[in-house]
Amino acid sequence: MLESPFNGQVILLTGIPAVGKSTVANEVARRVRRLTVVHFGTLIQGSIRNLLRKRVKEYQLRGGVSTFVTPEVLDEARQDLINVLWAKRKEMHVLLDSHAVSRVAYGFRSTPDAPGYLQNLDLDLVIQLYAAPNVVEQRRQRHPDGRPSSVENDMTRYEFLQAAVSTFYAATSSCPLCFVDASGRLKDVVARVIESIAEIGIKHWRT
């Protein structure tokens, strides 16, 4: 009897900078079988190399979104993401680490994706991490890496704007949206994320 083809699910993990997305995503992938992480920022860096002929490190990208992330760069990175997801989900579930709102000199910049593009991503779940402003600022101070400092009101506004985009993504994709508390120890945050992805049937833990 032929085995049914694997149809991996795609989960968007988002949240404001320094809330812990990349750290949590990588740790979740260590705990869950047949799950891999795709960092959209890495695809953006690749598009910048291809189109602008520049090598931009992650901290430079964080501090220069308006400079480096042109519409052409973003379009190429989005197409790369569609191709990556199409290939990977034949064998794995995918946890996509990304956020669509950036802090810039004049305030905030949001670059949400269009409904047609979201249909191509075929998201099964959106997870937004959140934490108290003082927790996020403590993490930023430990690992600044180009992340701009923000006052408490700014971080609250930042989180609200990202939540608006997350809600749009989930509604357009007809998938659930989970807000997960990213405060406390890493293992506890990871456990909460794993509990949320279990709601869509991903329950294969590594031993």
CYANA upper distance limits for C-alpha pairs under 8 A (distance plus 0.5 A):
  5 PRO  CA     90 LYS  CA      7.82
  6 PHE  CA     89 ARG  CA      8.04
  6 PHE  CA     90 LYS  CA      5.97
  6 PHE  CA     91 GLU  CA      6.33
  6 PHE  CA     92 MET  CA      8.18
  7 ASN  CA     89 ARG  CA      6.53
  7 ASN  CA     90 LYS  CA      6.16
  7 ASN  CA     91 GLU  CA      7.75
  7 ASN  CA     92 MET  CA      8.26
  7 ASN  CA     93 HIS  CA      8.42
  8 GLY  CA     88 LYS  CA      8.31
  8 GLY  CA     89 ARG  CA      4.80
  8 GLY  CA     90 LYS  CA      6.63
  8 GLY  CA     91 GLU  CA      7.04
  8 GLY  CA     92 MET  CA      5.66
  8 GLY  CA     93 HIS  CA      4.71
  8 GLY  CA     94 VAL  CA      7.44
  9 GLN  CA     89 ARG  CA      7.25
  9 GLN  CA     92 MET  CA      8.26
  9 GLN  CA     93 HIS  CA      5.34
  9 GLN  CA     94 VAL  CA      6.76
  9 GLN  CA    123 LEU  CA      7.82
  9 GLN  CA    124 ASP  CA      6.44
 10 VAL  CA     85 LEU  CA      8.46
 10 VAL  CA     89 ARG  CA      8.18
 10 VAL  CA     93 HIS  CA      6.53
 10 VAL  CA     94 VAL  CA      5.32
 10 VAL  CA     95 LEU  CA      6.58
 10 VAL  CA     96 LEU  CA      7.66
 10 VAL  CA    121 LEU  CA      8.21
 10 VAL  CA    122 ASP  CA      7.55
 10 VAL  CA    123 LEU  CA      5.62
 10 VAL  CA    124 ASP  CA      5.93
 10 VAL  CA    125 LEU  CA      7.35
 11 ILE  CA     94 VAL  CA      6.68
 11 ILE  CA     95 LEU  CA      5.37
 11 ILE  CA     96 LEU  CA      6.45
 11 ILE  CA    123 LEU  CA      6.53
 11 ILE  CA    124 ASP  CA      6.34
 11 ILE  CA    125 LEU  CA      5.31
 11 ILE  CA    126 VAL  CA      6.24
 11 ILE  CA    127 ILE  CA      7.78
 12 LEU  CA     95 LEU  CA      6.49
 12 LEU  CA     96 LEU  CA      5.23
 12 LEU  CA     97 ASP  CA      6.79
 12 LEU  CA     98 SER  CA      7.62
 12 LEU  CA    123 LEU  CA      7.54
 12 LEU  CA    125 LEU  CA      6.87
 12 LEU  CA    126 VAL  CA      5.24
 12 LEU  CA    127 ILE  CA      6.53
 13 LEU  CA     21 LYS  CA      7.29
 13 LEU  CA     25 ALA  CA      8.00
 13 LEU  CA     95 LEU  CA      7.13
 13 LEU  CA     96 LEU  CA      6.28
 13 LEU  CA     97 ASP  CA      5.57
 13 LEU  CA     98 SER  CA      6.96
 13 LEU  CA    126 VAL  CA      6.68
 13 LEU  CA    127 ILE  CA      5.36
 13 LEU  CA    128 GLN  CA      6.42
 13 LEU  CA    129 LEU  CA      7.95
 14 THR  CA     21 LYS  CA      7.02
 14 THR  CA     97 ASP  CA      6.66
 14 THR  CA     98 SER  CA      5.91
 14 THR  CA     99 HIS  CA      5.71
 14 THR  CA    126 VAL  CA      8.14
 14 THR  CA    127 ILE  CA      6.67
 14 THR  CA    128 GLN  CA      5.26
 14 THR  CA    129 LEU  CA      6.79
 14 THR  CA    166 SER  CA      8.32
 15 GLY  CA     19 VAL  CA      7.03
 15 GLY  CA     21 LYS  CA      7.31
 15 GLY  CA     98 SER  CA      8.41
 15 GLY  CA     99 HIS  CA      6.72
 15 GLY  CA    128 GLN  CA      5.61
 15 GLY  CA    129 LEU  CA      5.55
 15 GLY  CA    130 TYR  CA      6.94
 15 GLY  CA    159 GLU  CA      7.54
 15 GLY  CA    162 GLN  CA      7.04
 15 GLY  CA    163 ALA  CA      8.45
 16 ILE  CA     99 HIS  CA      7.59
 16 ILE  CA    101 VAL  CA      8.22
 16 ILE  CA    129 LEU  CA      8.37
 16 ILE  CA    130 TYR  CA      8.19
 16 ILE  CA    158 TYR  CA      7.24
 16 ILE  CA    159 GLU  CA      6.57
 16 ILE  CA    162 GLN  CA      7.48
 17 PRO  CA     21 LYS  CA      8.30
 17 PRO  CA    147 ARG  CA      7.62
 18 ALA  CA    136 VAL  CA      6.24
 18 ALA  CA    137 GLU  CA      8.02
 18 ALA  CA    139 ARG  CA      6.45
 18 ALA  CA    140 ARG  CA      5.84
 18 ALA  CA    143 HIS  CA      8.46
 18 ALA  CA    147 ARG  CA      8.16
 19 VAL  CA    129 LEU  CA      7.28
 19 VAL  CA    130 TYR  CA      7.05
 19 VAL  CA    131 ALA  CA      7.10
 19 VAL  CA    136 VAL  CA      5.91
 19 VAL  CA    139 ARG  CA      7.86
 19 VAL  CA    182 ALA  CA      7.32
 20 GLY  CA     24 VAL  CA      6.44
 20 GLY  CA    129 LEU  CA      8.32
 20 GLY  CA    182 ALA  CA      7.76
 21 LYS  CA     25 ALA  CA      6.42
 21 LYS  CA     97 ASP  CA      7.08
 21 LYS  CA    129 LEU  CA      7.70
 22 SER  CA     26 ASN  CA      6.64
 22 SER  CA     39 HIS  CA      8.14
 22 SER  CA     97 ASP  CA      6.97
 23 THR  CA     27 GLU  CA      6.78
 24 VAL  CA     28 VAL  CA      6.55
 24 VAL  CA    186 LEU  CA      7.66
 24 VAL  CA    189 VAL  CA      7.81
 24 VAL  CA    190 VAL  CA      6.52
 25 ALA  CA     29 ALA  CA      6.77
 25 ALA  CA     37 VAL  CA      7.06
 25 ALA  CA     95 LEU  CA      7.39
 25 ALA  CA     97 ASP  CA      7.49
 26 ASN  CA     30 ARG  CA      6.98
 26 ASN  CA     37 VAL  CA      7.11
 27 GLU  CA     31 ARG  CA      7.07
 27 GLU  CA    190 VAL  CA      7.41
 28 VAL  CA     32 VAL  CA      6.67
 28 VAL  CA    190 VAL  CA      6.41
 28 VAL  CA    193 VAL  CA      8.08
 28 VAL  CA    194 ILE  CA      7.42
 29 ALA  CA     33 ARG  CA      7.82
 29 ALA  CA     35 LEU  CA      6.04
 29 ALA  CA     36 THR  CA      6.20
 29 ALA  CA     37 VAL  CA      7.13
 29 ALA  CA     95 LEU  CA      8.43
 30 ARG  CA    206 ARG  CA      7.95
 31 ARG  CA    205 TRP  CA      6.31
 31 ARG  CA    206 ARG  CA      5.72
 31 ARG  CA    207 THR  CA      8.41
 32 VAL  CA    203 LYS  CA      8.02
 32 VAL  CA    204 HIS  CA      6.32
 32 VAL  CA    205 TRP  CA      5.08
 32 VAL  CA    206 ARG  CA      5.96
 33 ARG  CA    204 HIS  CA      5.95
 33 ARG  CA    205 TRP  CA      6.08
 33 ARG  CA    206 ARG  CA      5.95
 34 ARG  CA     91 GLU  CA      7.75
 34 ARG  CA     92 MET  CA      5.27
 34 ARG  CA     93 HIS  CA      6.42
 34 ARG  CA    204 HIS  CA      8.33
 35 LEU  CA     92 MET  CA      5.78
 35 LEU  CA     93 HIS  CA      4.98
 35 LEU  CA     94 VAL  CA      6.09
 35 LEU  CA     95 LEU  CA      7.51
 36 THR  CA     92 MET  CA      7.00
 36 THR  CA     93 HIS  CA      6.78
 36 THR  CA     94 VAL  CA      5.58
 36 THR  CA     95 LEU  CA      6.59
 37 VAL  CA     94 VAL  CA      6.29
 37 VAL  CA     95 LEU  CA      5.24
 37 VAL  CA     96 LEU  CA      6.41
 37 VAL  CA     97 ASP  CA      7.64
 38 VAL  CA     94 VAL  CA      7.44
 38 VAL  CA     95 LEU  CA      6.72
 38 VAL  CA     96 LEU  CA      5.42
 38 VAL  CA     97 ASP  CA      6.63
 39 HIS  CA     43 LEU  CA      7.61
 39 HIS  CA     96 LEU  CA      6.56
 39 HIS  CA     97 ASP  CA      5.30
 39 HIS  CA     98 SER  CA      7.04
 40 PHE  CA     44 ILE  CA      6.84
 40 PHE  CA     77 ALA  CA      8.25
 40 PHE  CA     81 LEU  CA      7.93
 40 PHE  CA     96 LEU  CA      7.49
 40 PHE  CA     97 ASP  CA      6.56
 40 PHE  CA     98 SER  CA      5.97
 41 GLY  CA     45 GLN  CA      6.74
 41 GLY  CA     58 GLU  CA      8.10
 41 GLY  CA     98 SER  CA      7.52
 42 THR  CA     46 GLY  CA      6.84
 43 LEU  CA     47 SER  CA      6.77
 43 LEU  CA     77 ALA  CA      5.88
 43 LEU  CA     80 ASP  CA      7.54
 43 LEU  CA     81 LEU  CA      7.76
 44 ILE  CA     48 ILE  CA      6.75
 44 ILE  CA     69 VAL  CA      8.02
 44 ILE  CA     73 VAL  CA      7.31
 44 ILE  CA     74 LEU  CA      7.29
 44 ILE  CA     77 ALA  CA      5.86
 45 GLN  CA     49 ARG  CA      6.86
 45 GLN  CA     55 ARG  CA      7.81
 45 GLN  CA     56 VAL  CA      6.74
 45 GLN  CA     57 LYS  CA      7.98
 45 GLN  CA     58 GLU  CA      8.31
 45 GLN  CA     61 LEU  CA      8.37
 46 GLY  CA     50 ASN  CA      6.79
 46 GLY  CA     77 ALA  CA      8.16
 47 SER  CA     51 LEU  CA      6.43
 47 SER  CA     52 LEU  CA      8.34
 47 SER  CA     73 VAL  CA      5.90
 47 SER  CA     74 LEU  CA      8.15
 47 SER  CA     76 GLU  CA      6.65
 47 SER  CA     77 ALA  CA      6.29
 48 ILE  CA     52 LEU  CA      5.65
 48 ILE  CA     53 ARG  CA      7.05
 48 ILE  CA     54 LYS  CA      6.63
 48 ILE  CA     55 ARG  CA      7.63
 48 ILE  CA     56 VAL  CA      7.87
 48 ILE  CA     68 PHE  CA      7.46
 48 ILE  CA     69 VAL  CA      8.05
 48 ILE  CA     73 VAL  CA      6.53
 49 ARG  CA     53 ARG  CA      5.09
 49 ARG  CA     54 LYS  CA      5.35
 49 ARG  CA     55 ARG  CA      6.02
 49 ARG  CA     56 VAL  CA      8.12
 50 ASN  CA     54 LYS  CA      8.37
 51 LEU  CA     72 GLU  CA      8.40
 51 LEU  CA     73 VAL  CA      7.28
 56 VAL  CA     60 GLN  CA      6.54
 56 VAL  CA     61 LEU  CA      6.84
 57 LYS  CA     61 LEU  CA      6.78
 58 GLU  CA     62 ARG  CA      6.79
 58 GLU  CA    145 ASP  CA      8.12
 58 GLU  CA    146 GLY  CA      8.39
 59 TYR  CA     63 GLY  CA      6.92
 59 TYR  CA    145 ASP  CA      5.28
 59 TYR  CA    146 GLY  CA      4.81
 59 TYR  CA    147 ARG  CA      7.65
 60 GLN  CA     64 GLY  CA      6.47
 60 GLN  CA    146 GLY  CA      6.76
 61 LEU  CA     65 VAL  CA      6.23
 61 LEU  CA     68 PHE  CA      7.52
 61 LEU  CA    146 GLY  CA      8.38
 62 ARG  CA    145 ASP  CA      8.45
 62 ARG  CA    146 GLY  CA      6.12
 62 ARG  CA    147 ARG  CA      6.54
 63 GLY  CA    104 VAL  CA      8.42
 63 GLY  CA    146 GLY  CA      5.84
 63 GLY  CA    147 ARG  CA      6.96
 63 GLY  CA    148 PRO  CA      7.63
 64 GLY  CA     68 PHE  CA      6.69
 64 GLY  CA    104 VAL  CA      8.47
 65 VAL  CA     69 VAL  CA      5.87
 65 VAL  CA    102 SER  CA      7.85
 65 VAL  CA    104 VAL  CA      7.97
 66 SER  CA     70 THR  CA      7.76
 66 SER  CA    104 VAL  CA      7.85
 68 PHE  CA     73 VAL  CA      8.37
 69 VAL  CA     73 VAL  CA      6.19
 69 VAL  CA     74 LEU  CA      6.64
 70 THR  CA     74 LEU  CA      6.71
 71 PRO  CA     75 ASP  CA      6.54
 72 GLU  CA     76 GLU  CA      6.76
 73 VAL  CA     77 ALA  CA      6.70
 74 LEU  CA     78 ARG  CA      6.58
 75 ASP  CA     79 GLN  CA      6.81
 76 GLU  CA     80 ASP  CA      6.64
 77 ALA  CA     81 LEU  CA      6.62
 78 ARG  CA     82 ILE  CA      6.86
 79 GLN  CA     83 ASN  CA      6.85
 80 ASP  CA     84 VAL  CA      6.60
 81 LEU  CA     85 LEU  CA      6.55
 82 ILE  CA     86 TRP  CA      6.58
 82 ILE  CA    120 ASN  CA      7.25
 82 ILE  CA    121 LEU  CA      6.75
 83 ASN  CA     87 ALA  CA      6.83
 84 VAL  CA     88 LYS  CA      6.52
 85 LEU  CA     89 ARG  CA      6.27
 85 LEU  CA     94 VAL  CA      7.89
 85 LEU  CA    121 LEU  CA      7.87
 86 TRP  CA     90 LYS  CA      7.63
 88 LYS  CA     92 MET  CA      6.24
 88 LYS  CA     93 HIS  CA      8.08
 88 LYS  CA     94 VAL  CA      7.80
 89 ARG  CA     93 HIS  CA      6.19
 89 ARG  CA     94 VAL  CA      7.13
 99 HIS  CA    162 GLN  CA      7.94
100 ALA  CA    110 SER  CA      6.10
100 ALA  CA    111 THR  CA      5.83
100 ALA  CA    112 PRO  CA      6.10
100 ALA  CA    162 GLN  CA      7.57
100 ALA  CA    165 VAL  CA      7.78
101 VAL  CA    108 PHE  CA      7.32
101 VAL  CA    109 ARG  CA      6.10
101 VAL  CA    110 SER  CA      4.78
101 VAL  CA    111 THR  CA      6.97
101 VAL  CA    112 PRO  CA      8.35
101 VAL  CA    158 TYR  CA      8.10
101 VAL  CA    161 LEU  CA      7.61
101 VAL  CA    162 GLN  CA      6.48
102 SER  CA    108 PHE  CA      6.13
102 SER  CA    109 ARG  CA      5.65
102 SER  CA    110 SER  CA      6.83
103 ARG  CA    107 GLY  CA      6.58
103 ARG  CA    108 PHE  CA      5.12
103 ARG  CA    109 ARG  CA      6.87
103 ARG  CA    148 PRO  CA      8.05
103 ARG  CA    158 TYR  CA      8.41
104 VAL  CA    108 PHE  CA      5.86
104 VAL  CA    109 ARG  CA      7.03
108 PHE  CA    158 TYR  CA      8.18
112 PRO  CA    165 VAL  CA      7.04
113 ASP  CA    117 TYR  CA      6.88
113 ASP  CA    118 LEU  CA      7.08
114 ALA  CA    118 LEU  CA      6.83
115 PRO  CA    119 GLN  CA      6.70
115 PRO  CA    172 THR  CA      6.77
116 GLY  CA    120 ASN  CA      7.14
117 TYR  CA    121 LEU  CA      7.01
118 LEU  CA    122 ASP  CA      6.75
118 LEU  CA    123 LEU  CA      7.81
118 LEU  CA    169 TYR  CA      7.77
118 LEU  CA    172 THR  CA      7.79
118 LEU  CA    173 SER  CA      7.08
119 GLN  CA    123 LEU  CA      8.21
119 GLN  CA    172 THR  CA      8.42
119 GLN  CA    173 SER  CA      7.03
122 ASP  CA    173 SER  CA      7.11
123 LEU  CA    170 ALA  CA      8.36
123 LEU  CA    173 SER  CA      6.52
123 LEU  CA    175 CYS  CA      7.39
124 ASP  CA    173 SER  CA      8.03
124 ASP  CA    175 CYS  CA      5.95
124 ASP  CA    176 PRO  CA      7.85
124 ASP  CA    200 ILE  CA      8.11
125 LEU  CA    170 ALA  CA      7.71
125 LEU  CA    175 CYS  CA      5.93
125 LEU  CA    176 PRO  CA      5.80
125 LEU  CA    177 LEU  CA      6.65
125 LEU  CA    178 CYS  CA      8.30
125 LEU  CA    197 ILE  CA      8.10
125 LEU  CA    200 ILE  CA      8.12
126 VAL  CA    166 SER  CA      7.42
126 VAL  CA    169 TYR  CA      8.10
126 VAL  CA    170 ALA  CA      6.69
126 VAL  CA    175 CYS  CA      7.79
126 VAL  CA    176 PRO  CA      6.85
126 VAL  CA    177 LEU  CA      5.24
126 VAL  CA    178 CYS  CA      6.79
127 ILE  CA    177 LEU  CA      6.28
127 ILE  CA    178 CYS  CA      5.28
127 ILE  CA    179 PHE  CA      6.32
127 ILE  CA    180 VAL  CA      7.34
127 ILE  CA    193 VAL  CA      8.39
128 GLN  CA    163 ALA  CA      7.81
128 GLN  CA    166 SER  CA      7.67
128 GLN  CA    177 LEU  CA      8.09
128 GLN  CA    178 CYS  CA      6.81
128 GLN  CA    179 PHE  CA      5.37
128 GLN  CA    180 VAL  CA      6.63
129 LEU  CA    179 PHE  CA      6.41
129 LEU  CA    180 VAL  CA      5.40
129 LEU  CA    181 ASP  CA      6.44
129 LEU  CA    182 ALA  CA      6.05
130 TYR  CA    159 GLU  CA      7.90
130 TYR  CA    179 PHE  CA      7.46
130 TYR  CA    180 VAL  CA      6.77
130 TYR  CA    181 ASP  CA      5.81
130 TYR  CA    182 ALA  CA      5.94
130 TYR  CA    183 SER  CA      8.09
131 ALA  CA    135 VAL  CA      6.78
131 ALA  CA    136 VAL  CA      6.89
131 ALA  CA    181 ASP  CA      6.50
131 ALA  CA    182 ALA  CA      5.83
131 ALA  CA    183 SER  CA      5.83
132 ALA  CA    136 VAL  CA      6.97
132 ALA  CA    183 SER  CA      7.89
133 PRO  CA    137 GLU  CA      6.60
133 PRO  CA    152 GLU  CA      6.08
133 PRO  CA    155 MET  CA      6.57
133 PRO  CA    156 THR  CA      7.51
134 ASN  CA    138 GLN  CA      6.62
134 ASN  CA    152 GLU  CA      7.97
135 VAL  CA    139 ARG  CA      6.88
135 VAL  CA    183 SER  CA      7.45
136 VAL  CA    140 ARG  CA      6.67
137 GLU  CA    141 GLN  CA      6.63
137 GLU  CA    149 SER  CA      7.91
137 GLU  CA    150 SER  CA      8.13
138 GLN  CA    142 ARG  CA      6.87
139 ARG  CA    143 HIS  CA      6.73
139 ARG  CA    144 PRO  CA      8.44
140 ARG  CA    144 PRO  CA      5.36
140 ARG  CA    147 ARG  CA      7.38
140 ARG  CA    149 SER  CA      8.09
144 PRO  CA    148 PRO  CA      8.13
150 SER  CA    154 ASP  CA      6.29
150 SER  CA    155 MET  CA      6.72
151 VAL  CA    155 MET  CA      6.95
152 GLU  CA    156 THR  CA      6.77
153 ASN  CA    157 ARG  CA      6.66
154 ASP  CA    158 TYR  CA      6.45
155 MET  CA    159 GLU  CA      6.56
156 THR  CA    160 PHE  CA      6.72
157 ARG  CA    161 LEU  CA      6.69
158 TYR  CA    162 GLN  CA      6.75
159 GLU  CA    163 ALA  CA      6.57
160 PHE  CA    164 ALA  CA      6.80
161 LEU  CA    165 VAL  CA      7.04
162 GLN  CA    166 SER  CA      6.63
163 ALA  CA    167 THR  CA      6.55
164 ALA  CA    168 PHE  CA      6.85
165 VAL  CA    169 TYR  CA      6.71
166 SER  CA    170 ALA  CA      6.69
166 SER  CA    177 LEU  CA      7.89
167 THR  CA    171 ALA  CA      6.52
167 THR  CA    177 LEU  CA      7.43
168 PHE  CA    172 THR  CA      6.47
169 TYR  CA    173 SER  CA      6.49
170 ALA  CA    174 SER  CA      6.28
170 ALA  CA    175 CYS  CA      5.61
170 ALA  CA    176 PRO  CA      6.54
170 ALA  CA    177 LEU  CA      6.35
171 ALA  CA    175 CYS  CA      7.11
178 CYS  CA    196 SER  CA      7.39
180 VAL  CA    189 VAL  CA      8.31
180 VAL  CA    192 ARG  CA      7.16
180 VAL  CA    193 VAL  CA      7.18
181 ASP  CA    189 VAL  CA      7.34
181 ASP  CA    192 ARG  CA      8.11
182 ALA  CA    189 VAL  CA      5.81
183 SER  CA    189 VAL  CA      7.41
184 GLY  CA    188 ASP  CA      7.27
184 GLY  CA    189 VAL  CA      7.45
185 ARG  CA    189 VAL  CA      6.98
186 LEU  CA    190 VAL  CA      6.61
187 LYS  CA    191 ALA  CA      6.62
188 ASP  CA    192 ARG  CA      6.86
189 VAL  CA    193 VAL  CA      6.87
190 VAL  CA    194 ILE  CA      6.62
191 ALA  CA    195 GLU  CA      6.63
192 ARG  CA    196 SER  CA      6.83
193 VAL  CA    197 ILE  CA      6.85
194 ILE  CA    198 ALA  CA      6.64
195 GLU  CA    199 GLU  CA      7.47
196 SER  CA    200 ILE  CA      8.34
197 ILE  CA    201 GLY  CA      7.50
197 ILE  CA    202 ILE  CA      6.43
197 ILE  CA    203 LYS  CA      8.34
198 ALA  CA    202 ILE  CA      5.31
198 ALA  CA    203 LYS  CA      5.87
